[in-house]
């Protein structure tokens, strides 16, 4: 499993995050772009196959599009405590579930390991079907090597 964290974190500046919340409008806009590798949302290339995006979720520290292996739209937020990060994760899982009813849910893939020095705290995936068979939402809370807690929300087109 690939996380966008390394490339995206290097490509953008770091700053404290505000309220972390996706909306069904965000989900709808991303679904409208995902099958076309987010072409309608992609801005300037900031690193090798990493692009700015016109869709930035509320309070996100960074959002971007990674086209290196798969097409991934990713946003992340930074929190000072695990409790804050998990609360934001739970709120976003509930919102996403209401936006895409019927998508299959599953936890972390068996044998999946986080990057060196990163501790995964919570993780859920929503797998699409029909025209979205090769599409998956992934939400992850992790504690990084800098001891910060991050919430990642990614839409991946395999």
C-alpha positions, 0 to 999 in steps of 0.5 A: 500500500502506498501512502502519498506522505513522503512526496506530498510532505516534501512538495508543500510547506508545513503549517498547523491545521484547522478544522478537518472536515470533508463534505459530500460536495468534496466527495462528489467533485472527486468522484467526477474527476477520479476516473480521468486521473483527476485531470480537471482538478490538477494544477501546476506540477510541484514535483515528479508526477505530483500536482497542486489541486483545485480541491482542498478540503476544509482546514487541510494542511496540504492537498495534492494529486500524485500520479506516480503509480496510481492516481491519488488525490490526498489531503492531510491535517496535523494535530497536536494530540491523538485524541484530536486526530481520532475525533477528526478521523471518526467525523470524516469516516461518518461523513464519507459513509453518508456520502457513499452508502453501499461502498464496502468497508474494510480495515487495513490490509493484512500485512500492511506496514506503515513507513519507518518510524510511523505508527498507524493508529486507525485506518479504514478503506471504502471500496467502490463497485460498478464504474468505481470498481478500481476506486478506493477511499482511504482514511488513516490516522498516524503518528509520524517521526516528528511525533505529530498526529496526521489524518490522511484522506485519500481517493485512489484510482488503481 
